[in-house]
Amino acid sequence: MVIDFTKMEEKCLPNFKGGEKEYNAKMFDDEYNKIMKGRLIPGASIGFHTHTENCEVIYVIEGNGTMINDEGSDKVEAGKCYYCPKGQGHSLVNDSDKDLIFFAVVAKV
């Protein structure tokens, strides 16, 4: 199956999971996974949340930011992949002056 994000409408999700500003995303969703192409403008974030029932993989395409998790924080940039296992909490912050663009996959149980 090919998922064509270029033909999807981008949805604006203000203060997503309690984050700052807005999370903009193009989303594919079925019974197994949620696959998203996300964009955070400068100063925006996805609020801290815990994956109690699933895991998430985030691959940064453009830009850079900070991933905050239960153990601290890590800088992320284009080409880096972040894995949030089941039971762990995390937040993604665009603390740069350019858009942070990424793919995210959330497995469904």
N, C-alpha and C positions, 0 to 999 in steps of 0.2 A: 504494500500500500504506500502511495506517495501522499504526503501531507504538504499542501502548497500554501504556506503562510502568506505568500504574496497576494493571494486572492481572498484572504480573511480580513474582516473588519477588526480594527484594534479597539479593544474595550478599555475604558478608563475606570479604574477602581480606586477611588479616593481613600486615603488612610488605611490601606490594605493591611489587615491583621494588626491594626493599631499603629501603623507606620506613618511617616511624615509624607506630606504631599500626596502623590498618586503613583500607582503602579499601572502601567499600560501594557496590555497583553493581547496576543492572538492565541486562542486556545483550541486545541483538539481534545475531545473527551470521549472515552468509551468505557466499557465495563472493566477494563484492565489497567488503563493508565490515563493520566492527564498530561498532555504534552503542550508546552507553552513556549512561545517566543516572547520574552518580556523586555520591557524598557523602563528604566528608572531615569528621570531627568536629574540634573545636579541638585543635591540636597534631599532627594527622595529616598525612602526606605520601605522595605517590607518589615512589618513589626515582628518582634520576637515571638515565636510560636514553637510548640513541641509536636513532633510527629509521633503520636502515640500508637497509631495503627498502621503506619506505612513508612517509607523512606523517600528521599528526594535526591536527585542528581541535578546539579546546576553547572552548565558549561558556559563560560564567558566568551562572547564573540567579539565585542568591541568595548573599549573603555576600561575603567578599573574602579574598585571600591573596596569595601571591607565586609567580610563575613564574620559576624559575631555568633559564637556558639557557647555551649555549656562550659567549655574548657578555656575560653578566651576569645581571641580574634585573629583573623588571618587576612592579609591583603590578597585580593584577587584581581586578575587582569586577563586580557584576551589570551586565549590558549590554555587557561587553567580551568580545572574541573573541581567542584566541591561536592562531597558526598555527605549527606545528612542521614545517618542510619536511624532505624526505628528506635524511638525512645529518647532521641536527642532533640534539643531545641536549637533554633538558629534565627538569624535576622540578616538581611542584606542591605547595606547602606551605600548609596552613591555619594561618596565624599570627594568627588572630583568636579571639574568644571565642564565635563562633556557627558553625553548620555551613556549609560551603562546598558548594554544589550546582551542578552543571554538566552540560552535554551534551558528549560527546566522540565524534568520528567518526575512525576509523582506516581509511584506504583499504587494500585488499589489492591486491597486485600480481598 
